[in-house]
Amino acid sequence: MNLTSIDHEGYRAALDAARAGAAEGGVPIGSSLADSRGVIAAGHNRRVQQADPTAHAEIDALRAAGRRADYRDTTLYTTLAPCDLCSGAIVQFKIPRVVIGEAENFPGELDWLRQRGIQVLVLDDPEATGLMERFIREQPALWHEDIAEEAPTRVEPRS
């Protein structure tokens, strides 16, 4: 996998944003948007902090980047595979390339993105994987809310 210096910078910005989200008590997912000159903006999941169901990391980074006439020269970096909402934004704005930290904890819509001509690279970053594993273990109800799935009910063993 050939990553450029901008890829390293873009992914580092996304990972820093994920750490910031975790420090705020939110879902530890970060994202950034970059072009050939460097990182344009970064953001993190703020669903908890803003009580906003659409405040996913990728959406936050796009909001921080502001209006653009064209996204065809950009790459979106994210620490976790994008969900339906964020994948839809990637396709809507014709972002041609997505670099993802990990897809173990959540598979996202990678095949759907690829079917629409988006270049998808998964880094299998152990730090991003660890951040999410810890969060899912410590905050299972919040995680299931974030991915719009019903949390499994816990059955207590009989004594």
Secondary structure, 3 states (H helix, E strand, C coil): CCCCHHHHHHHHHHHHHHHHHHHCCCCCCEEEEEECCEEEEEEECCHHHHCCCCCCHHHHHHHHHCCCCCCCCCEEEEEECCCHHHHHHHHHCCCCEEEEEECCCCCCCHHHHHHCCCEEEECCCHHHHHHHHHHHHHCHHHHHHHCCCCCCCCCCCCC
